[in-house]
Amino acid sequence: MLNAFRTDTKLSSRETLVLNVLPFILFFAAYFVLTYVVHWLALPEANQAVQWLSAQGIDSPNPRLLPLPSDIWQSFLSSLKPDSAGHVQLTEDVCATLRRFTIGLSISTLFAIPLGLFTLFPKWREFWVPILGWFDKVQALLLWPILLLFLGLDEAPKIAIVIVGVLPGIALEIARLVELVKKDQIYKAQTLGATEMEVVWHVVYRQIFPLIIAAIAATFKAAWGYVIAAEMSVASCGIGYRIFLAKRLMDMPTILAYVIVAMLIMFAADLLFGWWRRSYRWANQ
């Protein structure tokens, strides 16, 4: 146990794997135990235990708030069953949310890259960095009512809130990466006859591209959260819409099933971008 607080501890691959998996095992084990205890308290044979808890001033927990793992699984399977029109609820919701997320993040990246790279030019940097810094301090959800008033209730505001929320942050991070590029490389490229734009795209951009991937991946959580929040407010399909609808019906199994699906999607996206960045082996050399 004391070895856990030593900086020179050497871990084997097996120990690393165990330590990585152990928190998840403990969490799910605790949830399973708590769930079964709560549902047991709802049974008639647990009256004495309920009465003892009441005497201690503790209310009996509502079993609807802690569904059994089997209930969550059944809710997941139900969302995969086609309806009378042949539509699969889970598939349509996931596709709708992914579409909004992907479009919003792609547009943000498309504009953020040149905004950040052009901060290599002093006039561009002094003009854009203060503006981006100001917008980066504004919480995108505060602008949600304004986006609804200007863009309506269709897909546009759900995509726009992602752009407003993550574009300034990505651009500022790219601007910070540009400052880390050694000036000697830029001077050498100019000495060899490279134009200003060739320096930007062939020297700076190619050098920091793996770090740009990491910067984009760091915005996943925020962008995903903006889409989910927007769908909870105004939408007819999507993960956020389905969770909000289930919340009104106190359908906790559906809520947890969709939360798990949303987590798995983000986990897969993070692994994909991590693999993409690691493919540039020279990035950290």
C-alpha positions as CSV (number, residue, x, y, z in Angstrom):
1,M,0.0,0.0,0.0
2,L,2.9,2.4,0.9
3,N,4.3,1.8,-2.6
4,A,1.3,3.7,-4.0
5,F,2.9,6.9,-2.7
6,R,6.4,6.4,-4.2
7,T,7.4,8.2,-7.3
8,D,10.0,5.5,-8.2
9,T,7.5,2.6,-8.3
10,K,7.9,0.3,-11.3
11,L,4.7,-1.3,-12.6
12,S,4.4,-4.3,-14.8
13,S,2.0,-4.5,-17.7
14,R,-0.3,-6.7,-15.6
15,E,-0.3,-4.3,-12.7
16,T,-1.1,-1.4,-15.0
17,L,-4.0,-3.3,-16.6
18,V,-5.4,-4.2,-13.1
19,L,-5.2,-0.6,-11.8
20,N,-6.8,0.7,-15.0
21,V,-9.8,-1.7,-14.8
22,L,-10.2,-1.8,-11.0
23,P,-12.1,1.5,-10.6
24,F,-14.7,0.4,-13.1
25,I,-15.1,-2.9,-11.4
26,L,-15.6,-1.3,-8.0
27,F,-18.0,1.2,-9.4
28,F,-20.2,-1.4,-11.1
29,A,-20.0,-3.7,-8.1
30,A,-21.1,-0.9,-5.8
31,Y,-24.0,0.0,-8.2
32,F,-25.2,-3.7,-8.4
33,V,-25.1,-4.1,-4.6
34,L,-26.9,-0.8,-4.0
35,T,-29.5,-1.6,-6.6
36,Y,-30.4,-5.0,-5.3
37,V,-30.5,-3.7,-1.7
38,V,-32.9,-0.9,-2.8
39,H,-35.2,-3.3,-4.6
40,W,-35.1,-5.8,-1.7
41,L,-36.3,-3.0,0.6
42,A,-39.4,-2.6,-1.7
43,L,-40.4,-6.3,-1.0
44,P,-42.9,-7.2,1.7
45,E,-40.4,-9.3,3.6
46,A,-38.2,-6.2,4.2
47,N,-40.9,-4.4,6.3
48,Q,-38.8,-4.7,9.4
49,A,-35.8,-3.2,7.8
50,V,-37.9,-0.3,6.3
51,Q,-39.4,0.4,9.7
52,W,-36.0,0.5,11.3
53,L,-34.8,2.9,8.7
54,S,-37.9,5.1,9.3
55,A,-37.2,5.1,13.0
56,Q,-33.7,6.4,12.2
57,G,-35.2,9.2,10.1
58,I,-34.1,7.6,6.8
59,D,-36.6,7.4,4.0
60,S,-36.8,4.2,2.0
61,P,-35.2,4.9,-1.4
62,N,-37.3,4.8,-4.5
63,P,-36.4,1.6,-6.6
64,R,-37.4,3.5,-9.8
65,L,-34.4,5.7,-9.4
66,L,-32.0,2.7,-9.3
67,P,-33.1,0.3,-12.0
68,L,-31.7,-3.2,-12.0
69,P,-29.0,-4.0,-14.7
70,S,-31.5,-6.3,-16.3
71,D,-34.0,-3.4,-16.7
72,I,-31.4,-1.2,-18.3
73,W,-30.6,-4.1,-20.7
74,Q,-34.2,-4.6,-21.6
75,S,-34.6,-0.9,-22.2
76,F,-31.6,-1.0,-24.5
77,L,-33.1,-3.9,-26.4
78,S,-36.5,-2.2,-26.7
79,S,-34.8,0.8,-28.3
80,L,-33.4,-1.4,-31.0
81,K,-36.8,-2.9,-32.0
82,P,-38.2,-1.4,-35.2
83,D,-41.6,0.4,-34.9
84,S,-44.5,0.0,-37.2
85,A,-42.8,2.2,-39.8
86,G,-39.6,0.2,-39.6
87,H,-37.7,2.9,-37.7
88,V,-35.2,1.9,-35.0
89,Q,-35.4,4.5,-32.2
90,L,-31.8,4.2,-30.9
91,T,-30.3,4.2,-34.4
92,E,-32.2,7.4,-35.4
93,D,-31.4,9.1,-32.1
94,V,-27.7,8.3,-32.3
95,C,-27.4,9.3,-36.0
96,A,-29.2,12.6,-35.4
97,T,-26.9,13.5,-32.5
98,L,-23.7,12.4,-34.3
99,R,-24.7,14.4,-37.4
100,R,-25.1,17.6,-35.4
101,F,-21.9,16.9,-33.4
102,T,-19.9,16.1,-36.5
103,I,-21.1,19.0,-38.6
104,G,-20.6,21.5,-35.8
105,L,-17.1,20.3,-34.9
106,S,-16.1,20.1,-38.6
107,I,-17.1,23.7,-39.3
108,S,-15.4,24.8,-36.1
109,T,-12.2,23.1,-37.1
110,L,-12.3,24.3,-40.7
111,F,-12.4,28.0,-39.5
112,A,-10.3,27.6,-36.3
113,I,-7.2,26.2,-38.1
114,P,-6.6,29.2,-40.4
115,L,-7.6,31.6,-37.6
116,G,-5.0,30.0,-35.3
117,L,-2.3,29.6,-37.9
118,F,-2.5,33.2,-39.2
119,T,-1.6,34.4,-35.7
120,L,1.9,33.8,-37.0
121,F,1.4,37.3,-38.5
122,P,1.6,40.0,-35.8
123,K,-1.2,42.2,-37.1
124,W,-3.5,39.2,-37.5
125,R,-2.6,38.0,-34.0
126,E,-3.2,41.4,-32.3
127,F,-6.6,41.7,-34.1
128,W,-8.0,38.2,-33.6
129,V,-6.6,36.9,-30.4
130,P,-8.5,39.4,-28.1
131,I,-11.7,38.7,-30.0
132,L,-11.3,34.9,-29.7
133,G,-10.3,35.3,-26.1
134,W,-13.5,37.2,-25.3
135,F,-15.7,34.8,-27.0
136,D,-14.0,31.9,-25.3
137,K,-15.0,33.4,-22.0
138,V,-18.7,33.4,-22.9
139,Q,-20.5,30.3,-22.0
140,A,-22.2,29.1,-25.2
141,L,-25.4,28.0,-23.4
142,L,-26.0,31.6,-22.4
143,L,-26.3,32.4,-26.1
144,W,-28.8,29.6,-26.7
145,P,-31.9,31.8,-26.5
146,I,-30.3,34.2,-29.0
147,L,-29.5,31.5,-31.4
148,L,-33.1,30.2,-31.2
149,L,-34.4,33.7,-32.0
150,F,-32.1,34.3,-34.9
151,L,-31.9,30.8,-36.4
152,G,-35.3,29.2,-35.6
153,L,-36.0,25.8,-34.2
154,D,-34.5,23.6,-36.9
155,E,-31.0,22.1,-37.1
156,A,-29.2,25.4,-37.5
157,P,-29.1,26.5,-33.8
158,K,-28.1,23.0,-32.6
159,I,-25.0,23.1,-34.9
160,A,-24.4,26.8,-34.2
161,I,-24.1,26.3,-30.5
162,V,-21.3,23.8,-31.1
163,I,-19.5,26.3,-33.3
164,V,-19.9,29.1,-30.8
165,G,-18.8,26.9,-28.0
166,V,-15.6,25.2,-29.3
167,L,-14.3,27.3,-32.2
168,P,-12.7,30.0,-30.1
169,G,-11.0,27.5,-27.9
170,I,-9.6,25.5,-30.8
171,A,-8.3,28.6,-32.5
172,L,-6.6,29.9,-29.3
173,E,-5.0,26.5,-28.7
174,I,-3.6,26.5,-32.3
175,A,-2.4,30.1,-31.8
176,R,-0.5,28.9,-28.6
177,L,1.0,26.0,-30.6
178,V,2.2,28.4,-33.3
179,E,4.1,30.3,-30.7
180,L,6.0,27.1,-29.8
181,V,7.4,26.7,-33.3
182,K,11.1,27.6,-33.3
183,K,11.7,30.9,-35.1
184,D,14.9,29.5,-36.6
185,Q,12.8,27.1,-38.8
186,I,10.7,30.0,-40.1
187,Y,13.8,32.1,-40.9
188,K,15.5,29.2,-42.7
189,A,12.4,28.6,-44.8
190,Q,12.2,32.3,-45.7
191,T,16.0,32.3,-46.5
192,L,15.4,29.4,-48.9
193,G,12.7,31.4,-50.7
194,A,9.5,30.2,-49.1
195,T,6.6,32.6,-49.3
196,E,4.6,33.6,-46.2
197,M,1.8,31.2,-46.9
198,E,4.3,28.4,-47.7
199,V,5.8,29.0,-44.2
200,V,2.3,28.8,-42.6
201,W,1.1,25.7,-44.4
202,H,4.4,23.8,-45.1
203,V,6.4,24.6,-42.0
204,V,4.1,25.5,-39.2
205,Y,1.0,23.6,-40.0
206,R,2.6,20.3,-40.8
207,Q,4.7,20.5,-37.7
208,I,1.9,21.2,-35.2
209,F,-0.8,19.1,-37.0
210,P,-0.6,16.1,-34.5
211,L,-1.0,18.6,-31.7
212,I,-4.0,20.1,-33.5
213,I,-5.6,16.7,-33.5
214,A,-5.1,16.6,-29.7
215,A,-6.6,20.1,-29.4
216,I,-9.7,19.0,-31.3
217,A,-10.1,15.8,-29.3
218,A,-9.9,17.9,-26.1
219,T,-13.1,19.7,-27.2
220,F,-15.2,16.5,-27.6
221,K,-16.7,16.7,-24.2
222,A,-17.8,20.3,-24.6
223,A,-19.1,19.9,-28.1
224,W,-21.0,16.7,-27.2
225,G,-22.5,18.4,-24.1
226,Y,-23.7,21.4,-26.2
227,V,-25.5,19.1,-28.6
228,I,-27.1,17.1,-25.9
229,A,-28.2,20.2,-24.1
230,A,-29.7,21.7,-27.3
231,E,-31.6,18.5,-28.0
232,M,-33.1,18.6,-24.5
233,S,-34.5,22.0,-25.3
234,V,-35.7,21.8,-28.9
235,A,-35.6,18.6,-30.9
236,S,-37.8,15.8,-32.1
237,C,-35.0,13.1,-32.1
238,G,-31.5,12.7,-30.6
239,I,-29.9,11.3,-27.5
240,G,-30.6,14.5,-25.5
241,Y,-34.3,14.5,-26.6
242,R,-34.8,10.9,-25.6
243,I,-33.2,11.4,-22.2
244,F,-35.4,14.5,-21.6
245,L,-38.5,12.6,-22.6
246,A,-37.6,9.6,-20.4
247,K,-36.9,12.0,-17.5
248,R,-40.5,13.4,-17.8
249,L,-41.8,9.8,-17.7
250,M,-39.3,8.8,-14.8
251,D,-38.0,6.1,-17.1
252,M,-34.6,5.7,-15.5
253,P,-33.7,2.5,-17.4
254,T,-34.0,4.4,-20.7
255,I,-32.0,7.3,-19.3
256,L,-29.1,5.1,-18.1
257,A,-29.2,3.1,-21.3
258,Y,-28.8,6.2,-23.4
259,V,-26.1,7.7,-21.1
260,I,-24.1,4.5,-21.4
261,V,-24.4,4.7,-25.3
262,A,-23.4,8.3,-25.3
263,M,-20.3,7.5,-23.1
264,L,-19.3,4.6,-25.4
265,I,-19.5,6.8,-28.5
266,M,-17.3,9.5,-26.9
267,F,-14.9,6.8,-25.7
268,A,-14.6,5.3,-29.2
269,A,-14.1,8.8,-30.7
270,D,-11.3,9.6,-28.2
271,L,-9.6,6.3,-29.0
272,L,-9.9,7.0,-32.7
273,F,-8.3,10.4,-32.4
274,G,-5.7,9.1,-30.0
275,W,-4.7,6.5,-32.5
276,W,-4.6,9.1,-35.3
277,R,-2.3,11.3,-33.3
278,R,0.0,8.4,-32.3
279,S,0.4,7.5,-36.0
280,Y,2.6,10.6,-36.2
281,R,5.5,9.0,-34.4
282,W,7.8,12.0,-35.0
283,A,5.4,14.4,-33.2
284,N,7.1,14.1,-29.7
285,Q,10.7,13.8,-31.0
